[in-house]
């Protein structure tokens, strides 16, 4: 019984080749039992066409958050318009991420945690806001959730 890793998005699985079968002194060994491909990191990540739209979503959300905070302090039609347009562009990239396979749960967790980290960072560094211990614990748990989202059994 071999260790199995997911390969692709269609539930295909391939067994992990045993190291001793790949050593030069064992040329006569035909391969793993059962035979099959091992997980290829580059093949696996090439199926993640949704990650770039998620990054763009986070970037435009960051811009929108800055403009919205500036609007809340200074008011102004241009700040409000810029914030709304940035939110619109950000959510357009969300649609592309969903279309390219991010999945609602995985994409939403990545986006939410990244937005939370960015908002807390902006609040601390730019606007000199305070962060509570509970908020810090929430951010740490959010980062752990991203790791668990990408964990394959």
Secondary structure, DSSP 8 states (H G I E B T S, - for coil): ---EEEETTTTEEEE---GGGGSGGGTT----SS------HHHHHHT-THHHHHHHHHHHHHHHHHHHHHHHHH--HHHHHHHHHHHHHHHHHHHHHHHTT--HHHHHHHHHHHHHHHHHHHHHHTS-----HHHHHHHHHHHHHHHHHH---
